[in-house]
Amino acid sequence: MRTRNQLDIYGDFSDFYDLYVGDWLEDLPFYLEYAKQVQTPILEVGAGSGRLTIPLARTGASVIAVDSSSSMLAILRSRLDKEPIEVRERIQLVHSDICSLLLEDRHELIVVPFYTFNYFLTPEIQKSALERFAQHLAPQGRVLIDVFLPLSRIQRCPAEPVLKVDTVDAATGNNVRGWNIYSIDKVRQIEIRRHVFKVTGKDGTVLERDFTTQRRYFYPSELESLFADCGFSVEAAFTGYEKKEADDDSEQLLYLLRQKASG
Ligand SMILES: C[S@@+](CC[C@H](N)C(=O)[O-])C[C@H]1O[C@@H](n2cnc3c(N)ncnc32)[C@H](O)[C@@H]1O
C-alpha cells in the first residue's frame, strides 16, 4: 500500500521548485511542435507548478494538468490567477495520482515532461501509469516521455554537496541557497537526492530545510521492453530537445510512443 508521503512526493520540494528550475524552458519548442498537431486537449502528466502548462496554454493549446501533489497544484493555481481569462480557460487542473486517473475523454497527445516518469519508482507504478496512458489515449494518439539516466553520477557519484540554487526569492526578498547531496542505489537503480535549502531572511534569520527525493533511472533497453509489455511501440527516440540521435553516453532520452495495433 502506498503512503500519503509517497503520493505527495513533492510536498517539501514545492516550496522551492520554482526557484530550483528558475526560468528554464528549453523543452517548450519541442512540445509545441507536437501540440500544434492535435485537436484534443493535451494530457500533461505531472504538470507540477505549471512551468510548461502555462506557456503551452499561452500559445493556444488546451491542457489537462494532472498532478498528485496538492502543493504543486496550489502553486499552479496561484500562477493561473495572474493569467488572462482565455489562458485560464484552456487549463483544467486534476488532482490525481496518474495510477488512479479516470477521465472520460481520450487525448491525441499525452506528455510526461521533465523526468516525471523517473518518479515512478516501482514496476507496479510504471506499468499502472502506462496502462492509464493507454486508457486515455485516442486511437493514433501519441505519448511523449522525457526520462533521464545519470550516467556520470552512476560512474562517480559526487561526494560533496552540489550547489544548485543561489538566488534571491523575488516574492520574499529572502536569499535562498540549495544543495543536492547525491547517492546511487545501483541495485534498485534509484538516485537518491538529499536536498538542503538555507533561507536567509532580510533580518539575518536563517531557516534550514532538509528532505529527500528519489528517482528511478532506466537504461534504454529495459524501458523499451516495459513500453512493449504495456502495448506501446517506440515511434522515435531522441536525446535533447533538438532531437539528436541517442548514443551510449546519452543522459537524457525522449520517447515518442504509439499504441501497438491489437490483434
Ligand atoms: C519533476 S516535476 C515536473 C513538474 C513540471 N511538469 C515541470 O516540468 O516543471 C514532477 C511532477 O510529477 C508529479 N508526480 C510524481 N509522481 C506522480 C504520480 N504518480 N501521479 C501524478 N503526478 C506525479 C510530482 O508531484 C511533480 O509535480
The ligand as a MOL file (V3000), in Angstrom:
LIG
                    3D

  0  0  0     0  0            999 V3000
M  V30 BEGIN CTAB
M  V30 COUNTS 27 29 0 0 0
M  V30 BEGIN ATOM
M  V30 1 C 9.9510 16.9980 -11.9950 0
M  V30 2 S 8.3500 17.5600 -11.5390 0 CHG=1
M  V30 3 C 7.8160 18.1620 -13.1170 0
M  V30 4 C 6.8690 19.3110 -12.9920 0
M  V30 5 C 6.5540 20.0160 -14.3120 0
M  V30 6 N 5.9990 19.1010 -15.2980 0
M  V30 7 C 7.7910 20.6720 -14.8920 0
M  V30 8 O 8.1870 20.2640 -15.9760 0
M  V30 9 O 8.3320 21.5780 -14.2640 0 CHG=-1
M  V30 10 C 7.4530 16.0460 -11.3670 0
M  V30 11 C 5.9840 16.2200 -11.0190 0
M  V30 12 O 5.3660 14.9240 -11.1370 0
M  V30 13 C 4.4280 14.7810 -10.0910 0
M  V30 14 N 4.2050 13.3470 -9.8710 0
M  V30 15 C 5.0880 12.4370 -9.4090 0
M  V30 16 N 4.5220 11.2300 -9.3120 0
M  V30 17 C 3.2400 11.3740 -9.7570 0
M  V30 18 C 2.1440 10.4790 -9.9130 0
M  V30 19 N 2.2460 9.1840 -9.5750 0
M  V30 20 N 0.9790 10.9500 -10.4220 0
M  V30 21 C 0.8540 12.2740 -10.7550 0
M  V30 22 N 1.8630 13.1720 -10.6050 0
M  V30 23 C 3.0410 12.7370 -10.1300 0
M  V30 24 C 5.0880 15.4930 -8.9000 0
M  V30 25 O 4.1450 15.8350 -7.8950 0
M  V30 26 C 5.7330 16.7010 -9.5870 0
M  V30 27 O 4.8840 17.8110 -9.6090 0
M  V30 END ATOM
M  V30 BEGIN BOND
M  V30 1 1 1 2
M  V30 2 1 2 3
M  V30 3 1 2 10
M  V30 4 1 3 4
M  V30 5 1 4 5
M  V30 6 1 5 6
M  V30 7 1 5 7
M  V30 8 2 7 8
M  V30 9 1 7 9
M  V30 10 1 10 11
M  V30 11 1 11 12
M  V30 12 1 11 26
M  V30 13 1 12 13
M  V30 14 1 13 14
M  V30 15 1 13 24
M  V30 16 1 14 15
M  V30 17 1 14 23
M  V30 18 2 15 16
M  V30 19 1 16 17
M  V30 20 1 17 18
M  V30 21 2 17 23
M  V30 22 1 18 19
M  V30 23 2 18 20
M  V30 24 1 20 21
M  V30 25 2 21 22
M  V30 26 1 22 23
M  V30 27 1 24 25
M  V30 28 1 24 26
M  V30 29 1 26 27
M  V30 END BOND
M  V30 END CTAB
M  END
